[in-house]
């Protein structure tokens, strides 16, 4: 399978400054405005705020608490009757 030549803009792009484990430079194109490529931390960290996706499990909602309270009351009634 023959490889297509790299586009001119990609060929002229600044290269990643990170080093591989062998001590050689990465050689991938750096992300615009950064000194490293996407694989070496140009986009490090999770998004801030709501975009992070820190969802809750729902175990402490009003509905869940009410359901647990009802179940506890029902169990108490059943255990007293036995």
N, C-alpha and C positions, 0 to 999 in steps of 0.2 A: 504494500500500500504506500503510495507516494504522498509525502507531506506537502501541504500547500505552503508557499512562502508567507512569512509573517508580514502583516500590513505595515506600511511605511511608518504610520503614526505610532504603532506599537513598538517598532524597532528603535525609534528615536526617543521613546519614553525613558525617564530616569529609572535606574535600576534599584532594587531593594538593597538596603545597606546591611541587612542582617546576615549573620554567618551561619552556615550549616554546621552539623556536628563534626564534619571533617575539616572545618576551618575555612572552607571556600565561601565566597559570597553567594547569596541566594540566586541572583540573576533574574528573578521575576520582575515584571514592571511594578514600580512603586505606585501606590494609590495617589491620585492627584492631591497635592498639598501635604503629603506625608513622606517620610523617608523610608518606609517599609511597605511590603506588599500586604495583601489581605490575610495571608497565611501567617504573617509574623507580627500581627497585632495592630494593624492600621485601624481596625474597628473594635478595639478592646473594650470590654465591659458591656453590661446589659443596658438596655434603654432606661431612661429615668422615668419615674412616675408611673402613671397608669399603663403606659406602653410596655412595661416590664412583664405584665401578666402574672402578678402575684395574687392569684385567686385564693379565696378561702374555701374551706370544705363545706360550709353551711351548717355545721354542728351547733353553732351558737346563735342561730337566727331565732326570732320570736316564735316562729312556727315549730321549730325543732325543740325548743325548751318547753313549749306548751304540750307537745306530744309526749315528751319524757315525763312531765308532771302528771299528765293523765294516766300514763302507763304505771307510774309509781303509785298513784292513788288506787287504781284498779287492783294492782298486786297486793296492796295493803288490805283492801276490802276482802279479797279472796283468801289471804292468809289468816285474817281474823275469823272468817267464816269456817275455816277448816279445823 
